[in-house]
Amino acid sequence: MAALLGAARIRAILLDIEGTTTPVNFVHGVLFPFARARVEEFLRRHQRDAGIQHDLDALRRQRAAEAEATVDLMPWPDGSPEARVKSAVAYIHWLMDRDRKFSALKSLQGRIWEAGYRSGELRGQVYPDVAPAFARWRRQKRAIAIFSSGSVLAQKLLFTHSSAGDLAPFIGAYFDTSAGPKQEEQSYRRIAAALALAPGEIVFLSDVTAELDSGRRAGLETLLCVRSGTAEPAGASHPIIRTFDEVFP
């Protein structure tokens, strides 16, 4: 196992998803295209739902805020429902093209994915070592939590409908950008407080060095997850693991 300075006192394992529990290609090659292809039909069917209206209102406010600095956005008119849907879809595609982490976008994507998971069109992909590690860590009485830029709904759906079966019972808490950006130290302090743990009692696993740097500054132990086929970052300052088999075996 990669060396952890405080391994004996670790009570919780905080996990990134993309590139850590789940192949990057599943997110960018499956989930994002699935939502993009279905967002217009989804909005036509559900735009009057309260939750969808809430997300669309937030998107509209964000679109207005960006209009001052961006000229390549379609206007968002006050006209017919059809015109509003077209404008919303254009803005959602614009955000997705730029991989923006706006919460209302993530919420809408999660709702679209929910329909896909429930219909069986989608199944969450996890690496083969994930399910055995979850079971092992539970036996060790270590809590498992997730921190991802995807919405909490999207996180729960992925693990509930995973290729390894329903893994949700192993996970005690989910955190998305409502806890703060993943590259800000304070986000990890909030997560530690929500888990009722000292930061040093948590180890954070991610494939993104900048996220780990923020977690370390907050006092968390950190492990850099470098999956097979991924190049090891030059001058990595965090202990490296290549499989969850190395983490509390």
C-alpha positions as a printed Julia matrix, in Angstrom:
249×3 Matrix{Float64}:
   0.0    0.0     0.0
   1.14   3.57   -0.67
   2.45   5.13    2.53
  -0.09   7.07    4.59
   1.33   9.08    7.44
  -1.74   8.53    9.59
  -3.04   5.24    8.19
  -3.96   3.85   11.59
  -6.3    6.73   12.37
  -8.1    6.89    9.0
 -11.84   6.51    9.62
 -13.22   7.59    6.24
 -12.28   7.25    2.59
 -13.34  10.11    0.31
 -13.42   9.19   -3.38
 -13.44  11.08   -6.63
 -15.39   9.3    -9.41
 -14.0   10.06  -12.87
 -10.63   8.34  -13.27
 -10.78   6.96   -9.72
 -13.78   4.66   -9.3
 -14.96   4.95  -12.9
 -13.23   5.1   -16.3
 -12.97   8.63  -17.68
 -14.44   7.45  -20.97
 -17.7    6.43  -19.3
 -18.35  10.02  -18.25
 -17.19  11.74  -21.43
 -17.98   8.98  -23.9
 -21.3    7.68  -22.53
 -22.98   9.94  -19.97
 -22.37  13.34  -21.54
 -23.45  12.29  -25.07
 -26.52  10.54  -23.61
 -27.67  13.74  -21.87
 -26.82  15.96  -24.83
 -28.83  13.85  -27.28
 -31.91  13.76  -25.04
 -32.03  17.16  -23.37
 -34.42  18.78  -25.88
 -36.99  15.98  -25.73
 -36.64  15.83  -21.94
 -37.33  19.55  -21.55
 -40.34  19.39  -23.85
 -41.84  16.69  -21.68
 -40.94  18.06  -18.26
 -40.43  21.82  -18.48
 -43.52  22.44  -16.32
 -42.23  20.22  -13.49
 -41.25  22.3   -10.47
 -37.74  20.87  -10.21
 -37.05  21.41  -13.92
 -38.41  24.96  -13.72
 -36.05  25.64  -10.82
 -33.06  24.42  -12.87
 -34.16  26.4   -15.94
 -34.59  29.57  -13.87
 -31.06  29.14  -12.53
 -29.74  28.55  -16.04
 -31.5   31.65  -17.29
 -29.96  33.79  -14.55
 -26.53  32.37  -15.3
 -27.08  32.97  -19.02
 -27.96  36.61  -18.33
 -24.84  37.03  -16.2
 -22.66  35.62  -18.96
 -24.25  37.69  -21.7
 -22.19  40.74  -20.78
 -18.93  38.89  -21.39
 -19.95  36.49  -24.15
 -21.29  37.3   -27.59
 -21.76  33.82  -29.05
 -24.84  32.86  -26.99
 -28.38  32.59  -28.34
 -30.8   35.03  -26.67
 -33.21  33.59  -24.1
 -36.57  35.13  -25.05
 -39.71  35.61  -22.98
 -41.82  34.21  -25.82
 -43.39  30.83  -26.42
 -42.47  27.66  -24.5
 -40.99  26.36  -27.77
 -38.65  29.34  -28.04
 -37.62  29.0   -24.39
 -36.82  25.31  -24.86
 -34.7   26.06  -27.93
 -32.79  28.74  -26.05
 -32.28  26.5   -23.03
 -30.99  23.65  -25.18
 -28.59  25.95  -27.01
 -27.2   27.25  -23.71
 -26.95  23.76  -22.18
 -24.97  22.56  -25.22
 -22.76  25.66  -24.92
 -22.03  24.86  -21.28
 -21.34  21.19  -22.03
 -18.97  22.08  -24.87
 -16.92  24.01  -22.31
 -17.22  21.38  -19.56
 -18.72  23.94  -17.21
 -19.55  22.75  -13.68
 -22.68  24.86  -13.17
 -24.96  23.22  -10.59
 -28.22  23.61  -12.54
 -26.63  21.97  -15.58
 -25.45  19.05  -13.43
 -28.93  18.76  -11.94
 -30.57  18.54  -15.35
 -28.02  16.02  -16.56
 -28.7   13.93  -13.47
 -32.44  13.94  -14.15
 -31.87  12.79  -17.74
 -29.49  10.07  -16.61
 -32.01   8.94  -13.99
 -34.47   8.13  -16.76
 -31.74   6.26  -18.63
 -30.69   4.19  -15.64
 -34.27   3.31  -14.79
 -35.01   2.24  -18.36
 -31.87   0.08  -18.48
 -30.25   2.16  -21.24
 -27.49   3.16  -18.82
 -25.42   1.14  -16.4
 -22.74   2.76  -14.26
 -19.22   1.57  -14.95
 -16.79   0.98  -12.1
 -13.33  -0.57  -12.1
 -13.24  -4.28  -11.07
 -11.42  -3.5    -7.8
 -14.11  -1.09   -6.55
 -16.74  -3.49   -5.21
 -14.23  -5.73   -3.34
 -12.61  -2.62   -1.84
 -15.97  -1.26   -0.67
 -16.75  -4.57    1.05
 -13.28  -4.7     2.62
 -13.42  -1.15    3.92
 -16.85  -1.79    5.43
 -15.43  -4.83    7.28
 -12.72  -2.51    8.58
 -15.45  -0.1     9.74
 -14.17   2.73    7.57
 -16.8    5.07    6.13
 -16.97   5.68    2.37
 -17.97   9.03    0.87
 -18.0   10.43   -2.66
 -16.97  13.91   -3.84
 -17.67  14.66   -7.49
 -18.56  17.65   -9.64
 -21.55  15.62  -10.86
 -24.75  16.09   -8.89
 -25.5   13.93   -5.86
 -28.35  12.4    -7.86
 -25.96  11.44  -10.67
 -23.53   9.93   -8.16
 -26.22   7.83   -6.47
 -27.54   6.59   -9.82
 -24.1    5.49  -11.01
 -23.4    3.42   -7.9
 -26.94   2.08   -7.52
 -27.05   0.87  -11.13
 -23.4   -0.14  -11.46
 -21.82  -2.9   -13.5
 -20.88  -4.52  -10.17
 -24.42  -4.38   -8.77
 -25.92  -1.99   -6.25
 -22.98  -0.39   -4.42
 -25.01   2.4    -2.83
 -25.42   0.59    0.54
 -21.67   0.89    1.07
 -21.63   4.68    0.63
 -22.47   6.82    3.62
 -22.34  10.31    2.1
 -22.25  12.1    -1.24
 -20.87  15.58   -1.92
 -21.09  17.69   -5.08
 -20.16  21.28   -5.85
 -22.67  22.52   -3.29
 -19.85  21.68   -0.84
 -17.62  23.98   -2.89
 -15.24  23.63   -5.85
 -13.02  20.56   -5.82
  -9.88  22.67   -6.06
 -10.62  24.81   -3.01
  -9.29  23.93    0.42
 -12.43  25.05    2.23
 -14.55  22.46    0.38
 -12.66  19.68    2.15
 -13.02  21.35    5.52
 -16.79  21.46    4.96
 -16.82  17.78    4.03
 -14.84  16.84    7.14
 -17.3   18.8     9.26
 -20.26  17.12    7.57
 -18.7   13.73    8.31
 -18.08  14.81   11.91
 -14.42  13.87   11.55
 -11.11  15.65   11.88
  -9.53  16.22    8.45
  -6.63  13.94    9.39
  -9.07  11.05    9.84
  -9.97  11.15    6.14
  -8.01   9.97    3.12
  -8.94  11.46   -0.25
  -8.37   9.51   -3.48
  -8.4   11.33   -6.82
  -6.64  11.27  -10.18
  -6.33  15.08  -10.19
  -3.28  16.5    -8.42
  -4.8   19.97   -7.94
  -7.75  18.45   -6.05
  -5.4   16.46   -3.84
  -3.32  19.58   -3.16
  -6.46  21.3    -1.84
  -7.4   18.3     0.26
  -3.92  18.12    1.73
  -3.94  21.83    2.62
  -7.18  21.16    4.5
  -5.42  18.44    6.5
  -6.66  15.3     4.69
  -4.39  12.41    3.85
  -4.18  12.0     0.07
  -3.54   9.3    -2.54
  -3.07   9.91   -6.25
  -4.97   7.3    -8.26
  -3.11   6.45  -11.49
  -5.14   3.85  -13.35
  -3.75   1.42  -15.92
  -3.04   3.15  -19.21
  -2.65   6.54  -17.53
   0.72   8.25  -17.4
   2.11   9.06  -13.98
   2.36  12.84  -13.49
   5.89  14.18  -13.43
   7.05  15.11   -9.95
   3.94  13.75   -8.23
   3.86  14.98   -4.63
   1.2   12.54   -3.38
   1.58   8.8    -2.72
   0.47   6.87   -5.79
  -1.86   3.88   -6.01
  -2.81   2.04   -9.19
  -5.6   -0.1    -7.77
  -7.86   0.0    -4.73
  -6.31  -3.36   -3.8
  -3.42  -1.32   -2.4
  -5.64   0.73   -0.08
  -6.09  -0.9     3.35
  -5.66  -4.47    2.0
